[in-house]
Amino acid sequence: MAAAFLGGQALLHLLTGKIHRRNTLEQLRLVGPESLGIILLTAATIGMVFTIQVAAEFLRFGIGSAVGGVLAIALGREIAPLITAVVLAGRVGSAFAAEIGTMQVTEQIDALYILKTDPVDYLVVPRMIACCVMTPISTLLSFVTGMLGGLILSDWVYNISNVVFLDSARTLLTPYDLVCSLIKGVVFGGLIAIIGCSWGLTTTGGAKGVGQSTTTAVVTALLLIFISNFFLSWIMFSILKQP
């Protein structure tokens, strides 16, 4: 409930144009370039592991040419946004909760009120903007990296030519799949930012409370990411995308 209320506040402040630009640029750097290496490494590994699991079985049934398309659909619809969100929840969501939680228990949040600075404007809105902007961008780069990993492994290990791999991906993957992936990235990014900030702002109990808030923020964010992913996939690929 606290996270939902804080999210509504942040959205209202955002719509009224209350944006702290310097903090926003700093958070964009944290969520984007500083987290990108871990995301891309994870995506490349997952893409190659998925190829190992799929290519051998497909070749046994004589449909090795479909490996690229299956990998593209899996990465585009589900794996890329989930990988990105999970990495950011662990790296960025925990940082948000720990940083703001420390400010809360050391009474720095009260100091902001004394200085007539709204913590939502100063702390929450920049983090929400950064996550909602950089998560879909990282998701797209994660998709490309995962496909590249699968492409290299398919060519070197399973002798599936790059042309066949890419033709299969181009045939089966549609722009709608990528758009849905980006939408998921925006939703997941918003969840990570709001949950991390809300647990930070409600931290009590000193250093022990900061640790508990950080752990709970990550667990809660991961849980809501997986739950929201189910409903988003159901709506996007079952209800809206009817044959």
C-alpha positions as CSV (number, residue, x, y, z in Angstrom):
1,M,0.0,0.0,0.0
2,A,2.9,2.4,0.8
3,A,4.5,1.6,-2.6
4,A,1.2,2.2,-4.4
5,F,0.6,5.5,-2.6
6,L,4.2,6.6,-3.3
7,G,3.9,5.6,-7.0
8,G,0.8,7.8,-7.3
9,Q,2.6,10.7,-5.7
10,A,5.6,10.3,-8.0
11,L,3.4,10.1,-11.1
12,L,1.5,13.2,-10.0
13,H,4.7,15.2,-9.4
14,L,6.1,14.0,-12.7
15,L,3.0,15.2,-14.6
16,T,3.3,18.6,-12.9
17,G,6.8,18.9,-14.2
18,K,8.6,18.7,-10.8
19,I,11.8,17.1,-11.9
20,H,15.2,17.5,-10.3
21,R,17.5,17.4,-13.4
22,R,20.8,16.8,-11.7
23,N,19.6,13.9,-9.7
24,T,17.8,12.5,-12.7
25,L,21.0,12.5,-14.8
26,E,22.9,10.8,-12.0
27,Q,20.3,8.0,-11.7
28,L,20.2,7.6,-15.4
29,R,23.9,6.9,-15.3
30,L,23.5,4.4,-12.4
31,V,20.6,2.5,-14.0
32,G,22.0,2.6,-17.5
33,P,25.7,2.6,-18.3
34,E,26.9,1.4,-14.9
35,S,24.5,-1.6,-15.0
36,L,24.8,-2.5,-18.7
37,G,27.8,-4.7,-18.5
38,I,26.2,-7.1,-16.0
39,I,23.0,-7.2,-18.0
40,L,24.7,-7.9,-21.3
41,L,27.0,-10.6,-19.9
42,T,23.9,-12.3,-18.4
43,A,22.0,-12.0,-21.6
44,A,24.8,-13.5,-23.7
45,T,25.1,-16.4,-21.3
46,I,21.4,-17.1,-21.3
47,G,21.2,-16.9,-25.1
48,M,23.9,-19.5,-25.4
49,V,22.5,-21.8,-22.8
50,F,19.0,-21.6,-24.5
51,T,20.7,-22.5,-27.8
52,I,22.4,-25.5,-26.3
53,Q,19.1,-26.8,-24.9
54,V,17.1,-26.2,-28.1
55,A,19.6,-26.7,-31.0
56,A,20.5,-30.3,-30.3
57,E,16.8,-31.4,-30.0
58,F,15.8,-29.5,-33.1
59,L,18.6,-30.9,-35.1
60,R,17.5,-34.4,-34.0
61,F,14.1,-33.8,-35.4
62,G,15.4,-32.1,-38.6
63,I,14.2,-28.6,-37.8
64,G,17.5,-27.0,-36.9
65,S,16.6,-24.0,-39.2
66,A,14.0,-22.9,-36.6
67,V,16.5,-22.4,-33.8
68,G,17.0,-18.7,-34.5
69,G,13.3,-18.0,-34.6
70,V,12.5,-19.8,-31.4
71,L,15.4,-18.0,-29.6
72,A,14.2,-14.7,-31.0
73,I,10.7,-15.2,-29.7
74,A,11.8,-16.4,-26.3
75,L,14.2,-13.6,-25.8
76,G,11.9,-10.9,-27.3
77,R,8.8,-11.8,-25.4
78,E,10.0,-13.1,-22.1
79,I,13.7,-13.7,-21.4
80,A,15.2,-10.3,-22.3
81,P,12.8,-8.2,-20.2
82,L,13.0,-10.6,-17.3
83,I,16.8,-10.8,-17.3
84,T,17.1,-7.1,-17.3
85,A,14.5,-6.6,-14.6
86,V,16.0,-9.2,-12.3
87,V,19.5,-7.8,-12.6
88,L,18.3,-4.2,-12.0
89,A,16.2,-5.3,-9.1
90,G,19.3,-6.9,-7.5
91,R,21.7,-4.1,-8.3
92,V,19.6,-0.9,-8.5
93,G,16.6,-1.7,-6.4
94,S,18.8,-2.7,-3.5
95,A,20.9,0.5,-3.9
96,F,17.7,2.7,-3.8
97,A,16.5,1.0,-0.6
98,A,19.8,1.1,1.1
99,E,20.6,4.7,0.2
100,I,17.2,6.2,1.0
101,G,16.9,3.9,4.1
102,T,20.2,5.3,5.4
103,M,19.0,8.8,4.8
104,Q,15.8,8.0,6.7
105,V,17.4,6.5,9.8
106,T,20.0,9.3,10.0
107,E,17.2,11.9,9.7
108,Q,18.4,13.3,6.4
109,I,14.9,13.0,5.1
110,D,13.7,15.3,7.9
111,A,16.5,17.8,6.9
112,L,15.0,17.9,3.4
113,Y,11.6,18.9,4.8
114,I,13.3,21.6,6.9
115,L,14.9,22.9,3.7
116,K,11.4,22.9,2.1
117,T,12.5,20.1,-0.4
118,D,10.0,17.4,-1.1
119,P,11.6,14.0,-0.9
120,V,9.4,12.7,-3.7
121,D,10.7,15.4,-6.0
122,Y,14.3,15.0,-4.9
123,L,14.6,11.3,-4.4
124,V,11.7,9.3,-5.9
125,V,10.9,11.0,-9.3
126,P,14.5,10.9,-10.6
127,R,14.8,7.2,-9.8
128,M,11.5,6.4,-11.4
129,I,12.3,8.3,-14.6
130,A,15.7,6.6,-14.8
131,C,14.3,3.1,-14.4
132,C,11.4,3.7,-16.8
133,V,13.7,5.1,-19.4
134,M,16.8,2.9,-19.1
135,T,15.1,-0.5,-18.4
136,P,13.5,-0.8,-21.9
137,I,16.7,0.4,-23.6
138,S,18.7,-2.2,-21.6
139,T,16.0,-4.8,-22.5
140,L,16.5,-4.1,-26.2
141,L,20.3,-4.3,-25.9
142,S,19.9,-7.5,-23.8
143,F,17.8,-9.0,-26.7
144,V,20.5,-8.2,-29.3
145,T,23.3,-9.6,-27.1
146,G,21.3,-12.8,-26.4
147,M,20.7,-13.3,-30.1
148,L,24.4,-12.7,-30.8
149,G,25.4,-15.3,-28.3
150,G,23.0,-17.8,-29.8
151,L,24.1,-17.0,-33.3
152,I,27.8,-17.5,-32.5
153,L,27.2,-20.8,-30.7
154,S,24.8,-22.1,-33.4
155,D,27.4,-21.5,-36.1
156,W,30.5,-22.8,-34.2
157,V,29.0,-25.8,-32.4
158,Y,25.9,-26.9,-34.4
159,N,26.9,-25.8,-37.9
160,I,23.7,-23.7,-38.4
161,S,24.7,-21.0,-40.8
162,N,24.2,-17.4,-39.8
163,V,21.9,-16.8,-42.8
164,V,19.6,-19.6,-41.8
165,F,19.6,-18.5,-38.2
166,L,18.8,-14.8,-39.0
167,D,16.2,-15.7,-41.6
168,S,14.4,-17.8,-39.1
169,A,14.5,-15.0,-36.5
170,R,13.2,-12.5,-39.0
171,T,10.4,-14.8,-40.1
172,L,9.0,-15.6,-36.7
173,L,9.7,-12.4,-34.7
174,T,7.4,-9.5,-35.3
175,P,7.6,-5.8,-34.3
176,Y,4.7,-6.4,-32.0
177,D,6.9,-8.8,-29.9
178,L,9.6,-6.1,-29.5
179,V,7.0,-3.4,-28.6
180,C,5.6,-5.7,-25.9
181,S,9.1,-6.3,-24.6
182,L,9.7,-2.6,-24.3
183,I,6.4,-2.1,-22.5
184,K,7.3,-4.8,-20.1
185,G,10.6,-3.0,-19.5
186,V,8.8,0.3,-18.6
187,V,6.5,-1.5,-16.2
188,F,9.3,-3.5,-14.6
189,G,11.5,-0.4,-14.2
190,G,8.7,1.5,-12.5
191,L,8.1,-1.4,-10.1
192,I,11.8,-1.6,-9.2
193,A,12.1,2.2,-8.6
194,I,8.9,2.6,-6.5
195,I,9.4,-0.5,-4.4
196,G,13.0,0.3,-3.6
197,C,12.2,3.9,-2.7
198,S,9.1,3.0,-0.7
199,W,11.0,0.5,1.5
200,G,13.8,3.0,1.9
201,L,11.4,5.8,3.0
202,T,9.7,3.5,5.6
203,T,13.0,2.2,7.1
204,T,13.2,2.1,10.9
205,G,15.6,0.6,13.4
206,G,19.0,1.9,12.4
207,A,21.6,-0.2,10.5
208,K,19.6,-3.4,11.1
209,G,16.5,-1.8,9.6
210,V,18.4,-0.7,6.5
211,G,19.6,-4.3,5.9
212,Q,16.1,-5.6,6.3
213,S,14.6,-3.0,4.0
214,T,17.2,-3.7,1.3
215,T,16.6,-7.4,1.4
216,T,12.8,-7.0,1.5
217,A,12.8,-4.5,-1.4
218,V,14.7,-6.9,-3.7
219,V,12.5,-9.9,-2.8
220,T,9.3,-7.8,-3.2
221,A,10.4,-6.4,-6.5
222,L,11.3,-9.8,-7.9
223,L,8.0,-11.2,-6.8
224,L,6.0,-8.4,-8.4
225,I,8.0,-8.6,-11.5
226,F,7.2,-12.2,-12.1
227,I,3.5,-11.7,-11.2
228,S,3.1,-8.7,-13.4
229,N,5.0,-10.5,-16.2
230,F,2.3,-13.3,-16.1
231,F,-0.5,-10.8,-16.5
232,L,1.2,-8.7,-19.1
233,S,2.0,-11.8,-21.2
234,W,-1.6,-13.0,-20.8
235,I,-3.0,-9.7,-22.0
236,M,-0.4,-9.1,-24.8
237,F,-0.2,-12.6,-26.3
238,S,-3.5,-14.2,-25.4
239,I,-6.2,-11.4,-25.3
240,L,-4.8,-8.7,-27.6
241,K,-3.1,-11.0,-30.1
242,Q,-5.9,-13.2,-31.2
243,P,-5.4,-15.4,-34.3
